[in-house]
Amino acid sequence: MTMDRRKFLGIAAASPFLLSCSGLAMQQSAVGGQKDKASDFSKRLKPIGRVLEMEGYYVWGTSPIIGPDGKTHVFFSRWAAEKKMGGWINSSEIAHAVADTPESPFEFVSVVLAPRGEGFWDGTTCHNPHIKFVDGKYCLFYMGNSNRKTDTKRVGLAIADSPYGPWQRPDKPLVEAGTEGAWDDHCSSNPSFVKHPDGRYSLYYKSWNTHEYENYTDPKIRGNRKYGLAIADNLQGPYTKYKGNPVIDYSGRGNNIQAEDGYVWHENGKFKMVMRDMGIFNHQYGLYLESPDGIKWSEPSIAYYNTDYYFSQPPAPGHLSKYGRFERPQLLLQNNKPTHLFLASQGGKYMTSSAFVFRIEPGV
């Protein structure tokens, strides 16, 4: 007996197992020519499904951690659906949710960081949270701005003794933009933090040059995103920018190739990074890199594929221009090893955006 495709997809939508298998089958021919570029990391990913589908909101940038209660706590960006996708730059807030396990339903707890209003560096948006437990403190790195635009984006750090807060918010950002004409004179954004084995504190941040941003050739890709490194002897700074910045720079490859959304961790004596691809393979995949020192990084391989590789969705609606790809990768680390990958993806029950979770099977 045969089954037509629509009926199969209807059954698959109710079954995560069938859903992932159907997506894998549909993508075999599309990725077959790039199998030699797939990282071991990509081969260990097992799709679990969407979480944090919130009616009336776009959800983005979900960062997980295991709390002292043994539960999985996530910190995520959200903004009102009426603002459409562009609401991230002018009205995002950072919220907290909890689940019994990384693969269980998450329950909303509270908003932890909201825009503070005029006069504050994070007065008009709070976005892209990155949670870490460092030196006995819960450290919530994030991006804020003060004019609803990209040129005041800055990286800051809120600190608490518990994932439930209260959070001590900073009066000033951790990393300022560079001086006029520098590669990073536009902003500091999208933080990723790792405590170096030598005891120092390493903060990676995204930026680009204002002149390139204002004199773009492609309105969908303004400026060339690069990653810099800032280092401190103390958790709360001051952070000094590495003289050899940027440490990630793909501009020399032409065609405005770049990358963003870097997440860095240290495992088995190596620094490792996952990022969003913006032209090395395509704009739908993720990148995986390694480094012996956190400064010189390997040639990227594929960290993960587009959404169609893992599951099927209805046709793209007109209001979701990033439909079909994952962004803002964040890892759940347990015993210093990644066990789950959290990504942001447009679509879902309310056709806004939500988090999507992958289990990471143990490596060899």
N, C-alpha and C positions, 0 to 999 in steps of 0.2 A: 504494500500500500504506500502511495506517495502522499506528501503533504505540501500544500502550496506555501510559498515563502511568507505571506502575510500571517497565515495561521501559525507557522512555526515561530515567527517573531513575537506573536501574541503570547504563546506559551513561554518563550524565552524570557519575555519581560517579567514573568512571574517567577522565574527560576534563575538566580544568579549563575548557577553552573551552566545551564544551557545558554544564557546570555553571553557569558565569557567565551564559551566554546564557539558559538556562532560568529562572534566578532573575530576570533582568531582565524577561523576558517576563511572569512571574507577577506582578510588582509594578507594571506600567505603570498599571493603573487606580488602585492605591493611592496613588501619588505624583503622578498627573496633575494634581491640583488644587493642588499645591505647587511646580510647575516654576518659577514666577517667584521662589520663595524659594531656589532652588538656587544655590550659589556656583559661580564658575568652578573653584574648587578641587575641588568634588565631581564636576564633569564630566571632570576629568582623571584620575580614579582607575580603575585597571585591576586587578581582583582576581588575585592570584597563588595564594594558598592558605594553609593552616595550616602552621605550623612549630612546633618544640619541643613536639610531643606526647610526653609523658614518662610511661611507665607508672608508676603509683604516686604521681603528683604532680598537683597543680593548678599551672599556670603562668600568671602574670599580669604585667602591666606591663613589657613588653619594650622596652628603650631601646637604639637602635643607634648605632654610630659606625664610621667607617673608621679602622683602625689604621695604624701606620707600615709594616706588612707589606702594605698594600693590601687586606687582608681585612676583612670585615664582622664586627665584634665586637658582641655584644649582652649586656646585663645585665638580668636578669629576676628576678622574685619567684617562689618556688615553696614549697610546703609539702606534707606528706604527705596523700595522698588520704583516709586514714582520718579526718582532721580535718574532712572535708567543706569546703564553701566558706568557712565561718567561720574556718578555720585562718589566714587572712591576719592576723587581729588578735592572735593569740597564739603563732604558731609559724612565721612566714614567715622565709625566708632569701633572700639575693640571690646569684645564680649568674651565671656567665660562660660564653658559648658563642661559637663562631667558625664562619664559612662563607666560602667563596671569594668569593661574591657575595651581595647581599641576597636573591636569589631561589634560592639553593642550600640544600641541607640543612645544618642547623647541628649542630655537634659540641660536646657538653658539655665544658667545660674544668675548672671547679672551682667550689666555693662560695667567694665572696669576702667576704661579710659575713653572719655568723650571730649570733643573739641572744647577748649576752655574759653574761647572768645578773644576779642580784641586785646592786643598787648602781650599775648603769649606766643611762643614759637610754634606751639601745636594748637593754635587757636581755632583753625578751621577744618582740620581733619586729623584723625589718628588712624593709622593704617599699617598693614604688613607686620603684624606681631611676630616675634621670634623669642620663645620662652626657653630659659636655661636655668638649671640649679647650680649655682656657683658659690663656693665658700660659705655654704650654709644659708644662702639667700636665693629666693626666687627672683630671677632677673628677666624682665620683660622689655626687650629691645623693640623699638618700633620707629615708624616714620611719622612725622607731623609736618604741617605747614601752617602759614599764617596769613596767606592771601588767596587761598583757593586755587593756587597755580603751582606749577612745578618748580619755579625758581626759588621758592622758600622751603622746599622739602629738606628736612634735616633728620638725622638719626639721633634718638634719645634713649634713655634707660630709666624705667620705673622699677622699684625694688620693694619686695615684701618678705615677711617671715613665713607666710603661708600662701598657697595658691588662691586662697579666698581673700587675700589682702589683710589689712588695708595697704594700698600702694602709695609709696612715696614718689611723687612725680618730680622730675627735674626742672629747675628754673632755666637751664640752658641745655642745648643739645650736646651730645658727645663729640660729634664730628661736624665741623663747618665746611662749607664749600671752599674750593681753592681760590687763589687770587685770580684776578682778571686775566684771561688768556690761557689759564691752566686747563688741563684735560678735564678737571673736575670743578670748574668754576661755576657750574649751574646749580648743583645741589649735592646733598648726600642722602642716600636712600637705601631701601631694601637690605637691612643689616643681617649679617650672619656672624656669630661669635663662637670662638673656641679658645679654651685655656690651653696655652702652649705647654708641652712637656717641660720646658725650662722654667715654668712658673709665671711667665708673662701672659698678658691678656691680648688676644688678637681679635680685632674687629674688621670684618670685610664689609665694604659698602659699594654701592653702585653710583655712578655719576656719568656726566658727559659735559661737553663744551658748549657754552651758550651760543657762540657764533655759528657752530655747526647746527645747533638746534633751530636757530632763527633763519638760517639759509639752507633749509632742507630741500631735497629733490623729490622725496617721496613723502607725501603728507601722512602716510600710515606709519612711517618709521623716521621720526624726527631726531636727528643726532645719532651718534654712535655710542652705545652703552658699553662701558668698561667697568672693571672692578679694581678698587684700590684696597690697601691694607693699612690700618692704623694700629699702633702697638702701645700698651701702657704697662707700667709697673704695678698699678693699682686698678681694681675693678672699675671704679668710677672715674678713672682718668687722673691726669690729662692723657689723652691719646695723641701720639705723634705719628704723622703719616710716614710710611716707608718711602725712602728717597727714590727707590726704583719703580714707584707706581707709574702706571697701572700694572697690576700683576696678571690681569686677564685683559687682553687687547687683541681683537680679531679684525681690526680696521684695515690692516695691511693686506687682507685677502681680497679686497675689492667688493663691489656690489653691496656695500654697506652691511657686510656680515658682522654680527654682534651676538651677545648673549646677556641674559639677566637672571634675576631670581636665584642667585647662588646660595647654596646651603653647604657649609663646611663642617666636617667632623674629623676626629683623629681616631684611627683604628689600626691595630696590628702594626704600629710603627710608621704608619703613613697618614698623611693628610688626604682626605677625599672630598670631592665636591660633586653635587648634582646641580644642574642649571636648566633654564629654559633655552632651547635652541632658537636662534633668530637668523638662520641662513646657512649654517655649516652643513646640515643635512636638509633641513627645511624649517618652516616656522611651526611645525606641529609636534616635534619630538623634544625629548630632554637630552641633556648632555651629562656624561660622567667623566671625571678627571681625577688624577692622582698626583701627589707631590711628595717628595721626601722632606721638604722644609716649609711647606705652606706658601712658598713664593714662586718657585719655578714649577709650572704645571704641565702635565702630559698633554699630548694630542687627544682631543676629546673623542670618546666613543658614544654610542647610543645608551642613554639611561632608561628611557621608556618611549613608547610610541604614541600615536594619536589615539583619540578615544575609540575610533572605529576598530582598532586592533583588539580591544577588550570587550566592547559592548555595542549594541545597536541603539540608535536614537531616531526619533522622527526627523523629517527634513528640517533644515535650519530655518528658524524664523527670522524675519527681516531685522529685528531689533538686536540680535545677538551676533556681532561681527567676529567674535572669538570662539564661536561654536565649533566643537570638534577637536579642541586641543586642551592640554593641561597646562597650568601655570603654577607658579609659586610653590615649588616642592619644599616640604618640611618633613623631617624624619622623627619618629619616636625611637629614642635610644634606650636600650635596656642592657645593663651590664656593659656599657660602652659599645654595644653593637646595634645596628639598625634593625628593628623588627617590623616596622610599618612605615609606609610612605603616605603622606597626606598631600593631596593636590587640590587646586581650585579648578573648577570646570563649569562653563556655562551650560544651561539647560536644566533638566530635572523636572520635578513635579510641577513647579510654578513657572517654568521657563524664565528663570532669572539665573542664578548660579548657586553652587553649593560646593562642599568638600567632597572628595572621592578618596577612598581608602584602599590601599594595597597591603597585603601581607608580604613580608620579605622573608622567603624561606632561608634557613641557615646556609652559609657558604661552606665550601669544602675546607 
